[in-house]
Amino acid sequence: MEPLDFTRRIIDFNRLMDGESRESYDARDIAHWRAVYADLIRFKELLLGQTREHIQEVPETNKELGGLDIPFLEAEMQRLRRGLEFWETRGGGKNPPP
């Protein structure tokens, strides 16, 4: 992947994950994507917590971590929460609307 492609993708907070299809009503897909999003949210929450702790321990890192990393991670968390909410409201494999 070219650096420019990577940059575009990383700042696209509306992107879907590779292989994710929001058209699916399959119960296995719904369960899979709920689990993936929930796992990533837990992981990013850990990163945010550790980053905030590190800033407290080493205040000199605040400009870099607090000014760049934390806002990015918070925006990413919003994207992940929207994804989880989508799959949670999709409902355990109900048929698509007529």
Helices and strands as residue ranges (DSSP letters): H 3-10, H 27-57, G 59-61, I 62-69, H 70-90
